[in-house]
Structure formats: C-alpha cells, structure tokens
Amino acid sequence: MALSGQGEFSLMPVGVVRTKSSDEEVRGWDHSYESIVEILPEFEGALDGLDGYSHLFVLCFLNRVSPEDRTTLKVRPRRLLRKGFKLEDLPLKGVFALDSPVRPNPIGLSLVKLVRREGRMLVVEGLDYFDGTPVLDVKPYQPEHRVEEVSVPEWYQDLRDRAGRI
C-alpha cells in the first residue's frame, strides 16, 4: 500500500540547543540543569504569547543519529545499563515502543520547564539534547494535554519496577 505524497521532504531548524552540560550529563538521568533553546532571529516573532506558560514541548532533529541507526527497527533500552542492568537482560523491542534516539526519523520530543524567556532565548530545565542540536519546533504544554490514567506494557512495568524509574 502506497501512501499519498510518500517520499522525502525537508524541514528547517527554527533554533538550536545551547547547553554547557557534557555529553555524559545529557545522556544521564538527571536533567535538572538549565539549557537554552536559542530561536533564530527570523522566528523571534513566533514567541509572542509564550510568556506565562510553565512548560514547553521542544522537538528537535537528533543530528547525531547515524544513517545506519536510521534503518534499525529494534533496540534494547540501553539507558537502563546505567541502572545496573546487563544488556542481555534487556528486551529487544521496536523503536516505536521506546524513546530511543535510534529510529527512521530521528526526531526528539522533550517536555521541559520554561524557567524564563530572554528575548529569543528560552531558558529551560529538563532538556536532554546535546549542544548544537537543531530545534524543529516549540509548542506550549497546555492542561488539555494531561492524561489522568496511563497504562504501559507489562514488560515496561517490569523494567520500571526493577529500575526504580525509567
């Protein structure tokens, strides 16, 4: 089955991530440090009305994902290795079931706290992207996005119970 309009298309960055955190810190569990989402000058007008929101979704192009990793469809949740798991103890799952950066379209989504806005600079907390990561979009978190009851697969809950947090 072919999809209408299937094929390649391009996106342009609207900004870039600026962080003083090391790659190890970004890969870690604690993202309580501040980072900056620097919006390009030509998109500064798009920030009008953003002040007052406590949280934002930041979508980025994960530019460090290799072409080979873009063809990988199954991975293990490797960040659990930092929680003491052994690689062979982790289940092999489809990339759409995990938040791995390895995926056909390496687009990242992070929910961050907006600490403050300084012109076209958004100072945020909780961003897990490397310095220089291209920003594709910023969207406000609104109360309508909240989900009261969430369910996860049994395999995920088992890993969560064993890790204390995923």
C-alpha positions in Angstrom: 0.0 0.0 0.0 1.5 3.3 -1.0 0.8 6.5 0.9 -0.2 9.6 -0.9 2.6 12.1 -1.0 5.1 9.5 0.2 8.7 10.5 -0.2 11.3 12.7 1.2 10.7 16.2 2.4 12.8 18.8 4.2 12.4 20.7 7.5 14.3 23.8 8.5 15.5 24.4 12.0 13.9 27.3 13.9 16.6 27.3 16.6 19.4 25.5 18.3 20.1 24.0 21.7 22.8 25.6 23.8 24.0 23.8 26.9 27.1 23.8 29.0 26.3 20.2 30.1 28.7 17.5 28.9 27.6 14.7 26.7 27.7 12.4 29.7 25.4 14.6 31.7 22.9 14.8 28.7 22.9 11.0 28.4 22.4 10.7 32.2 19.2 10.5 34.3 19.2 13.9 35.9 18.2 16.8 33.6 17.6 19.4 36.3 20.3 21.6 34.8 19.4 24.7 32.7 19.8 24.8 28.9 18.9 27.4 26.3 16.7 27.0 23.3 18.0 29.7 21.0 15.4 30.7 18.5 16.8 32.0 15.2 16.2 35.8 14.7 13.8 35.3 11.8 11.5 33.3 14.1 11.5 35.5 17.2 8.0 36.8 16.4 6.7 33.2 16.8 7.5 33.5 20.5 4.8 36.2 21.0 2.3 34.9 23.6 4.6 32.2 25.0 5.4 34.1 28.2 3.4 32.7 31.1 3.5 29.0 30.1 5.2 26.9 32.7 6.2 24.0 30.4 7.0 23.5 26.7 7.4 20.7 24.3 10.7 21.0 22.3 11.0 19.0 19.1 14.5 18.5 17.7 16.3 16.7 14.9 18.6 14.3 16.6 21.5 15.1 14.3 24.0 12.6 15.9 21.9 9.6 14.8 23.9 7.8 12.1 22.4 6.7 8.8 22.9 3.1 9.9 20.9 3.7 13.1 18.0 5.2 11.0 17.5 1.7 9.5 17.5 -0.1 12.8 14.0 -1.1 13.8 14.6 -3.0 17.1 16.8 -2.0 20.0 17.2 -2.6 23.7 16.5 0.2 26.2 20.3 0.8 26.7 20.0 3.7 29.1 19.0 1.0 31.7 22.6 -0.1 31.6 23.3 2.8 33.9 20.8 1.3 36.4 22.8 -1.9 36.7 21.1 -4.0 34.0 23.1 -6.2 31.8 22.5 -5.9 28.0 21.3 -9.5 27.8 18.7 -8.8 30.5 17.0 -6.0 28.4 14.2 -6.9 26.0 14.6 -6.3 22.3 11.7 -4.0 21.2 10.7 -2.0 18.2 11.9 1.6 18.2 8.3 2.9 18.2 7.9 1.2 21.6 10.9 3.0 23.2 12.2 6.6 23.3 15.5 5.6 21.8 17.1 8.2 19.5 17.7 5.3 17.1 14.7 5.5 14.7 13.8 6.0 11.0 13.2 9.7 11.5 15.3 10.8 14.5 13.0 13.4 15.9 13.2 14.1 19.6 10.4 15.3 21.9 11.1 16.7 25.3 8.8 18.2 27.9 10.7 21.0 29.6 10.1 23.6 32.3 10.3 27.2 31.0 12.4 29.0 33.5 12.4 32.3 31.7 12.5 34.0 28.4 15.2 36.4 27.5 14.3 37.8 24.1 14.7 34.9 21.7 16.4 32.7 24.3 14.3 30.3 26.2 16.0 29.2 29.4 14.6 25.7 30.2 15.1 22.9 32.6 14.8 19.2 31.8 16.1 19.3 28.2 18.0 16.1 27.2 19.6 17.3 23.9 23.3 17.9 23.1 24.7 21.3 22.5 24.1 22.3 18.9 21.1 20.1 18.3 18.8 21.7 15.8 15.3 22.7 17.1 12.4 22.0 14.8 9.5 23.4 16.8 8.4 24.6 20.2 4.9 24.0 21.5 3.3 25.1 24.7 2.2 22.4 27.2 -1.5 23.0 28.0 -3.7 21.5 30.6 -5.6 19.6 27.9 -2.5 17.5 27.2 -2.7 15.9 30.7 -3.7 12.3 30.8 -5.2 11.1 34.1 -4.8 7.3 33.6 -1.9 5.9 31.8 -1.1 2.2 31.0 2.1 0.7 29.9 3.0 -2.8 28.6 3.8 -5.4 31.2 7.5 -5.6 30.0 7.9 -1.9 30.6 6.3 -2.0 34.1 8.6 -4.9 35.0 11.7 -2.9 34.0 10.4 0.2 35.8 9.8 -1.8 39.0 13.3 -3.3 38.8 15.0 0.0 38.0 13.0 2.2 40.3 12.3 4.6 37.4 12.8 4.6 33.7 
